[in-house]
Amino acid sequence: MTPAPMTFRGHLRAVLTLGLPLIGGHLAQFAIGLTDTVMIGWYGVTELAALTLAGSYLFTLFLLGSGFAWAIMPMVATYAAREDEVQIRRATRMALWLSILYFALTLPLFWFSGPVLQLLGQTGEMAALSQQYLRIAGFGVLPALGVVTLKNYLAGLELTRIVLWVTVAGAVANALANYALIFGNWGAPELGITGAALASVTSNALMLALVVLYALRVLPGHQLFVRFWNPDWEMFARVFRLGLPIGLTTLAEVALFAASALLMGWLGTIPLAAHGVAIQIASGAFMVQIGLSNAATVRAGTALGRGDAAHLVGGARAALALGGVGVALSMLAFLTVPDLLVGVFVDPEDPARDEIIAVGRGLLAMAALFQLVDAAQVIHLGLLRGLQDTRVPMIVAVLAYWGIGMPAAYALAFPGGLGPIGVWLGLVIGLAVAALLLGWRFWRLGPGPLMRAT
């Protein structure tokens, strides 16, 4: 039986109830990476460079594998709306299977990362130091993928508060372990970058233990780990088909920003430093939109399970409206206090401080526009994922990012003579195209034909 129609205010309340803990969780996850960077930066410049290199390498491989974990959120939301606990269990188990298999296949890439990094043009010293980190941190990918899978399972059930608190616990544990193991505090050995790797593995293991205990205690009826070893190849294939495009889409977007850093490097040290700061600031604000996108995925998955197009449309409008509020607030900050925001990341004694702030001011003006189009594309992407539509959005994203965004960034920055502003304007153009195409696909196909076809 289809529930009574919900008012727009009701949809806003529902999206906020789901989305606020998810936003907090993403901010806590963001804080983990920021803490690693800051503490290793205090320890040594060489170690910071190695962590930056190793972190990019690890993050790239992790994102591809996390697509299977993210596939669970819309699947669980849809099955929960149908009150089908068997399907919830089947999908979640096979996502865990895929995560374990992916870890096993990629572990050699972490263990032998030194030669790979040298082939990519890194010095022997930097490759060796990065490998030292990756040989330990790589083992943390297994619990990390398990955490993402189970957090998305819980989010699909609309149990988002536990997702927040587990991530906060992981962030605190990571900070404490970093402080002890990097610098040798509290009687621990001084391990430098190796300590940062151990801290990462420890925090991921803690988060996995917490989320598993919660699932076993609060949701015993799902029996996630009873006869866990039994294969379910039909569901394995379904999760794989849904999850691989998600991983590739995410990888394409992250690679776009990595390539933009390369373009900035061609423009010089000051533009690259300002770009790094602006990306950090914009990424922090973007956590709001990712949380709302996740909430939109759950709402769309629930609507799909009910076959309720009105619920889908109401939830979509609410998520986009709240995304617009978040964009307005971030734009206000970027345009009114850019010097303050950029200055936080630059040493007051740095002789290049004024130059970095001057370039960063222009980049944050572009980031204001960037937030608008990026919010639109990521929320529509989340809505389509909720409808288990991932292949076409993947193609749209790759073409928009790499067929339009990156060529535009290069053309505007170099032949166009716009320099750093040109790089960011190109990114804005690519994301705007993605937003328009993904929005068109959802609003033309989502509420009606796509729901019936899925």
C-alpha positions as CSV (number, residue, x, y, z in Angstrom):
1,M,0.0,0.0,0.0
2,T,1.4,3.4,-1.0
3,P,1.8,5.8,1.9
4,A,-0.2,9.1,1.9
5,P,1.6,11.9,0.0
6,M,4.1,13.9,1.9
7,T,4.2,17.7,1.9
8,F,7.3,19.6,0.7
9,R,8.1,20.5,4.3
10,G,7.9,16.9,5.2
11,H,10.3,16.0,2.4
12,L,12.7,18.7,3.6
13,R,12.6,17.3,7.1
14,A,13.1,13.7,5.9
15,V,16.1,14.7,3.8
16,L,17.6,16.7,6.6
17,T,17.1,13.8,9.1
18,L,18.9,11.5,6.8
19,G,21.4,14.0,5.4
20,L,22.8,15.8,8.5
21,P,24.4,12.8,10.0
22,L,25.8,11.8,6.6
23,I,27.2,15.3,6.1
24,G,28.8,15.1,9.6
25,G,30.2,11.7,8.7
26,H,31.8,13.0,5.5
27,L,33.2,16.0,7.4
28,A,34.7,13.6,9.9
29,Q,36.2,11.5,7.1
30,F,37.6,14.7,5.6
31,A,39.1,15.5,8.9
32,I,41.0,12.2,9.0
33,G,42.8,13.1,5.8
34,L,43.4,16.7,6.9
35,T,44.8,15.5,10.3
36,D,47.3,13.1,8.5
37,T,48.5,15.9,6.3
38,V,48.9,18.5,9.1
39,M,50.7,16.1,11.5
40,I,53.1,14.7,8.9
41,G,53.7,18.3,7.7
42,W,54.8,19.1,11.2
43,Y,57.1,16.1,11.2
44,G,59.0,16.8,8.0
45,V,58.7,18.2,4.4
46,T,60.1,15.0,2.8
47,E,57.6,12.9,4.7
48,L,54.8,15.2,3.7
49,A,55.7,14.9,0.0
50,A,55.8,11.1,0.3
51,L,52.5,11.0,2.1
52,T,50.9,13.2,-0.6
53,L,52.2,10.8,-3.3
54,A,51.3,7.6,-1.4
55,G,47.9,9.0,-0.4
56,S,47.0,9.8,-4.0
57,Y,48.1,6.3,-5.0
58,L,46.1,4.6,-2.2
59,F,43.1,6.8,-2.7
60,T,42.9,6.1,-6.4
61,L,42.8,2.3,-5.9
62,F,40.4,2.6,-2.9
63,L,37.9,4.7,-4.8
64,L,37.6,2.2,-7.6
65,G,37.0,-0.7,-5.2
66,S,34.5,1.4,-3.1
67,G,32.0,1.4,-6.0
68,F,30.8,-2.0,-4.8
69,A,30.3,-0.7,-1.3
70,W,28.3,2.3,-2.6
71,A,26.1,0.1,-4.7
72,I,24.6,-1.2,-1.4
73,M,23.0,2.0,-0.4
74,P,20.3,2.2,-3.1
75,M,19.8,-1.6,-3.2
76,V,19.2,-1.8,0.6
77,A,16.9,1.2,0.5
78,T,14.8,-0.4,-2.2
79,Y,14.7,-3.8,-0.5
80,A,13.9,-2.2,2.8
81,A,10.9,-0.4,1.3
82,R,9.7,-3.8,0.1
83,E,10.5,-5.3,3.6
84,D,12.6,-8.0,2.0
85,E,15.3,-8.8,4.5
86,V,16.6,-11.8,2.5
87,Q,17.5,-9.5,-0.4
88,I,19.1,-7.0,2.0
89,R,21.3,-9.8,3.4
90,R,22.2,-11.2,0.0
91,A,23.2,-7.8,-1.4
92,T,25.3,-6.8,1.6
93,R,27.1,-10.1,1.8
94,M,28.1,-10.0,-1.8
95,A,29.3,-6.4,-1.5
96,L,31.5,-7.6,1.3
97,W,32.7,-10.5,-0.9
98,L,33.6,-8.1,-3.7
99,S,35.4,-5.9,-1.3
100,I,37.5,-8.8,0.0
101,L,38.2,-10.0,-3.5
102,Y,39.2,-6.5,-4.7
103,F,41.6,-6.1,-1.7
104,A,43.2,-9.4,-2.5
105,L,43.7,-8.5,-6.1
106,T,45.2,-5.0,-5.3
107,L,47.4,-5.8,-2.3
108,P,50.4,-6.6,-4.6
109,L,50.1,-3.1,-6.0
110,F,50.6,-1.7,-2.5
111,W,53.4,-4.1,-1.6
112,F,55.3,-3.4,-4.8
113,S,54.3,0.2,-5.1
114,G,57.9,1.5,-5.2
115,P,58.7,0.2,-8.7
116,V,55.3,1.3,-9.9
117,L,56.0,4.9,-8.7
118,Q,59.4,4.9,-10.2
119,L,57.9,3.9,-13.6
120,L,55.6,6.9,-13.1
121,G,58.6,9.2,-12.9
122,Q,59.2,9.5,-9.1
123,T,62.7,9.5,-7.6
124,G,64.0,6.3,-6.0
125,E,64.1,8.0,-2.6
126,M,60.5,9.3,-2.8
127,A,59.2,6.0,-4.2
128,A,60.9,4.0,-1.4
129,L,59.5,6.2,1.3
130,S,56.0,6.1,-0.2
131,Q,56.3,2.3,-0.5
132,Q,57.2,2.1,3.2
133,Y,53.9,3.8,4.0
134,L,51.8,1.9,1.4
135,R,53.0,-1.6,2.6
136,I,51.3,-0.9,5.9
137,A,48.5,1.3,4.9
138,G,47.5,-1.0,2.1
139,F,46.3,-3.6,4.7
140,G,43.9,-0.9,6.0
141,V,42.1,-1.0,2.7
142,L,40.3,-4.2,3.7
143,P,38.7,-2.9,6.9
144,A,38.1,0.5,5.1
145,L,36.1,-1.2,2.3
146,G,34.2,-3.2,4.9
147,V,33.4,0.0,6.8
148,V,32.1,1.7,3.7
149,T,30.0,-1.3,2.8
150,L,28.4,-1.6,6.2
151,K,27.9,2.2,6.6
152,N,26.1,2.2,3.3
153,Y,24.0,-0.8,4.4
154,L,23.0,1.1,7.5
155,A,22.4,4.3,5.6
156,G,20.1,2.4,3.2
157,L,18.1,1.4,6.3
158,E,18.0,5.1,7.2
159,L,20.2,4.5,10.3
160,T,22.5,7.4,9.6
161,R,23.3,8.6,13.1
162,I,25.5,5.5,13.8
163,V,27.3,6.2,10.5
164,L,28.2,9.7,11.9
165,W,29.4,8.4,15.3
166,V,31.4,5.6,13.9
167,T,33.3,8.0,11.6
168,V,33.8,10.5,14.5
169,A,35.3,7.7,16.6
170,G,37.6,6.8,13.7
171,A,38.7,10.4,13.3
172,V,39.5,10.7,17.0
173,A,41.4,7.4,17.1
174,N,43.3,8.4,14.0
175,A,44.4,11.7,15.5
176,L,45.5,10.2,18.8
177,A,47.4,7.3,17.1
178,N,49.1,9.8,14.8
179,Y,50.1,12.0,17.7
180,A,51.6,9.0,19.5
181,L,53.2,7.1,16.6
182,I,54.4,9.8,14.3
183,F,56.2,11.8,17.0
184,G,56.9,9.2,19.7
185,N,54.6,10.7,22.3
186,W,53.1,8.9,25.4
187,G,55.9,6.4,25.5
188,A,55.3,5.2,21.9
189,P,58.2,4.8,19.4
190,E,58.8,7.7,17.0
191,L,57.9,6.1,13.6
192,G,57.3,9.1,11.3
193,I,55.5,8.2,8.2
194,T,55.3,4.5,9.3
195,G,53.4,5.7,12.4
196,A,50.9,7.5,10.1
197,A,50.3,4.3,8.2
198,L,49.8,2.3,11.5
199,A,47.4,4.9,12.7
200,S,45.4,4.6,9.5
201,V,45.1,0.9,9.8
202,T,44.2,1.2,13.5
203,S,41.4,3.7,12.9
204,N,39.9,1.7,10.1
205,A,40.0,-1.5,12.1
206,L,38.3,0.3,15.0
207,M,35.5,1.6,12.8
208,L,35.0,-1.8,11.3
209,A,34.7,-3.4,14.7
210,L,32.2,-0.8,15.8
211,V,30.0,-1.0,12.8
212,V,30.0,-4.8,12.9
213,L,29.1,-4.9,16.5
214,Y,26.2,-2.4,15.9
215,A,24.9,-4.5,13.0
216,L,25.0,-7.7,15.1
217,R,23.4,-6.1,18.1
218,V,20.7,-3.9,16.5
219,L,19.9,-5.9,13.4
220,P,20.3,-9.6,14.4
221,G,17.4,-10.6,12.1
222,H,19.5,-9.8,9.0
223,Q,22.0,-12.5,9.9
224,L,24.7,-10.9,7.8
225,F,27.5,-13.2,8.9
226,V,25.6,-16.5,9.3
227,R,27.1,-18.9,6.7
228,F,28.9,-16.0,5.3
229,W,31.1,-18.3,3.2
230,N,28.2,-19.5,1.0
231,P,28.4,-18.0,-2.5
232,D,25.5,-16.2,-4.1
233,W,26.7,-15.7,-7.7
234,E,23.5,-14.2,-9.0
235,M,23.6,-11.4,-6.5
236,F,27.4,-11.1,-6.8
237,A,26.9,-10.3,-10.5
238,R,24.2,-7.7,-9.7
239,V,26.3,-5.9,-7.2
240,F,29.2,-6.0,-9.5
241,R,27.2,-4.6,-12.5
242,L,25.8,-1.7,-10.3
243,G,29.0,-1.0,-8.4
244,L,31.7,-1.0,-11.1
245,P,30.3,2.1,-12.9
246,I,30.0,3.9,-9.6
247,G,33.7,3.3,-8.9
248,L,34.7,4.3,-12.4
249,T,32.6,7.5,-12.2
250,T,34.2,8.5,-8.9
251,L,37.7,7.7,-10.2
252,A,37.1,9.8,-13.3
253,E,36.2,12.8,-11.2
254,V,39.1,12.4,-8.8
255,A,41.5,11.9,-11.7
256,L,40.1,15.2,-13.2
257,F,41.3,17.1,-10.1
258,A,44.6,15.3,-10.1
259,A,45.1,16.3,-13.7
260,S,44.1,19.9,-12.9
261,A,46.9,19.9,-10.3
262,L,49.3,18.9,-13.0
263,L,48.2,21.8,-15.1
264,M,48.7,24.1,-12.2
265,G,52.2,22.7,-11.7
266,W,53.0,23.8,-15.3
267,L,52.0,27.3,-14.3
268,G,54.4,27.5,-11.4
269,T,54.8,26.8,-7.7
270,I,52.6,29.7,-6.5
271,P,49.6,28.7,-8.6
272,L,50.0,25.1,-7.5
273,A,50.1,26.0,-3.8
274,A,47.1,28.3,-4.2
275,H,45.3,25.6,-6.1
276,G,46.0,23.0,-3.3
277,V,44.6,25.4,-0.7
278,A,41.5,26.3,-2.7
279,I,40.8,22.6,-3.4
280,Q,41.0,21.9,0.4
281,I,38.5,24.7,1.1
282,A,36.1,23.8,-1.7
283,S,36.3,20.1,-0.7
284,G,35.3,20.9,2.9
285,A,32.2,22.8,1.6
286,F,31.5,20.0,-0.9
287,M,31.0,17.5,2.0
288,V,27.6,19.1,2.5
289,Q,26.6,18.2,-1.1
290,I,27.9,14.7,-0.9
291,G,25.8,14.1,2.3
292,L,22.7,15.4,0.6
293,S,23.5,13.3,-2.5
294,N,23.6,10.2,-0.3
295,A,20.3,11.2,1.3
296,A,18.9,11.6,-2.2
297,T,20.1,8.1,-3.1
298,V,18.3,6.6,-0.1
299,R,15.1,8.5,-0.8
300,A,15.1,7.6,-4.4
301,G,15.8,3.9,-3.6
302,T,12.9,3.9,-1.2
303,A,10.6,5.5,-3.8
304,L,11.8,2.8,-6.3
305,G,10.9,0.1,-3.8
306,R,7.4,1.5,-3.3
307,G,6.9,2.4,-7.0
308,D,6.0,5.9,-5.7
309,A,6.9,8.6,-8.3
310,A,5.5,11.4,-6.2
311,H,7.8,10.4,-3.3
312,L,10.7,10.4,-5.7
313,V,9.9,13.9,-7.1
314,G,9.3,15.4,-3.7
315,G,12.5,14.0,-2.3
316,A,14.5,15.2,-5.3
317,R,13.2,18.7,-5.0
318,A,13.9,18.8,-1.3
319,A,17.5,17.6,-1.8
320,L,18.1,20.1,-4.5
321,A,16.6,22.9,-2.5
322,L,18.8,22.1,0.5
323,G,21.8,21.8,-1.8
324,G,21.0,25.3,-3.0
325,V,21.1,26.6,0.6
326,G,24.5,25.0,1.1
327,V,25.8,26.5,-2.1
328,A,24.5,29.9,-1.2
329,L,26.3,29.8,2.2
330,S,29.6,28.6,0.7
331,M,29.5,31.1,-2.1
332,L,28.9,33.9,0.5
333,A,32.0,32.8,2.4
334,F,34.2,32.4,-0.7
335,L,33.3,35.8,-2.1
336,T,33.4,37.8,1.2
337,V,36.3,36.4,3.2
338,P,38.6,34.7,0.7
339,D,41.8,36.1,2.2
340,L,40.9,34.8,5.6
341,L,40.1,31.4,4.3
342,V,43.3,31.0,2.2
343,G,45.4,32.6,4.9
344,V,44.6,29.9,7.4
345,F,46.5,27.4,5.3
346,V,49.6,29.6,4.7
347,D,52.4,30.2,7.2
348,P,52.4,33.9,8.2
349,E,56.2,34.0,7.8
350,D,56.1,32.5,4.3
351,P,57.6,35.0,1.9
352,A,55.2,33.9,-0.8
353,R,52.1,34.3,1.4
354,D,50.8,37.4,-0.3
355,E,51.2,35.9,-3.8
356,I,49.4,32.7,-2.7
357,I,46.6,34.6,-1.2
358,A,46.2,36.8,-4.3
359,V,46.0,33.8,-6.6
360,G,43.8,31.9,-4.1
361,R,41.4,34.9,-4.0
362,G,40.7,34.5,-7.7
363,L,40.4,30.7,-7.4
364,L,37.8,30.9,-4.6
365,A,35.8,33.3,-6.8
366,M,35.7,30.5,-9.4
367,A,35.1,28.0,-6.6
368,A,31.8,29.8,-5.8
369,L,30.6,29.1,-9.3
370,F,32.1,25.7,-9.1
371,Q,30.0,24.8,-6.0
372,L,26.8,25.6,-7.9
373,V,27.4,23.3,-10.8
374,D,29.1,20.6,-8.8
375,A,26.2,20.5,-6.3
376,A,23.7,20.0,-9.1
377,Q,25.6,17.2,-10.8
378,V,26.4,15.3,-7.6
379,I,22.8,15.4,-6.3
380,H,21.4,14.3,-9.6
381,L,24.0,11.6,-9.7
382,G,22.8,10.4,-6.3
383,L,19.2,10.4,-7.4
384,L,20.0,8.3,-10.5
385,R,22.0,5.9,-8.3
386,G,19.0,5.5,-6.1
387,L,17.1,4.3,-9.1
388,Q,20.0,1.9,-9.8
389,D,20.9,3.7,-13.0
390,T,24.7,3.9,-13.0
391,R,26.0,3.0,-16.5
392,V,24.7,5.9,-18.5
393,P,25.6,8.4,-15.7
394,M,29.1,7.0,-15.8
395,I,29.4,7.6,-19.6
396,V,28.0,11.1,-19.1
397,A,30.4,11.9,-16.3
398,V,33.5,10.6,-18.2
399,L,32.6,12.5,-21.4
400,A,31.8,15.7,-19.5
401,Y,34.9,15.6,-17.3
402,W,37.5,14.4,-19.8
403,G,35.9,15.2,-23.2
404,I,34.9,18.7,-22.2
405,G,36.2,19.8,-18.8
406,M,39.9,18.9,-19.1
407,P,40.4,20.1,-22.7
408,A,38.6,23.4,-21.8
409,A,40.9,23.8,-18.7
410,Y,44.0,23.4,-20.9
411,A,42.7,25.7,-23.6
412,L,41.6,28.5,-21.3
413,A,44.7,28.3,-19.1
414,F,47.4,28.2,-21.9
415,P,46.3,29.2,-25.4
416,G,43.6,31.4,-23.8
417,G,46.0,33.0,-21.5
418,L,43.8,32.9,-18.4
419,G,46.3,30.9,-16.3
420,P,45.0,29.5,-13.0
421,I,41.6,31.0,-13.5
422,G,41.4,29.2,-16.8
423,V,42.0,25.8,-15.3
424,W,39.2,26.3,-12.8
425,L,36.8,27.7,-15.4
426,G,37.4,24.6,-17.5
427,L,36.5,22.4,-14.6
428,V,33.3,24.5,-14.1
429,I,32.4,24.0,-17.7
430,G,32.9,20.2,-17.5
431,L,30.9,19.9,-14.3
432,A,28.1,22.2,-15.7
433,V,27.7,19.9,-18.8
434,A,27.5,16.9,-16.4
435,A,24.9,18.7,-14.3
436,L,22.8,19.5,-17.3
437,L,22.9,16.0,-18.8
438,L,22.4,14.2,-15.5
439,G,19.5,16.5,-14.6
440,W,17.9,16.0,-18.0
441,R,18.2,12.2,-17.6
442,F,16.6,12.2,-14.2
443,W,13.8,14.6,-14.8
444,R,12.9,13.2,-18.2
445,L,13.3,9.5,-17.4
446,G,13.4,9.1,-13.6
447,P,9.8,9.6,-12.2
448,G,8.2,7.6,-14.9
449,P,9.8,5.3,-17.5
450,L,13.0,4.7,-15.7
451,M,11.3,3.6,-12.5
452,R,9.1,1.2,-14.4
453,A,12.0,-0.2,-16.4
454,T,14.4,-0.7,-13.4
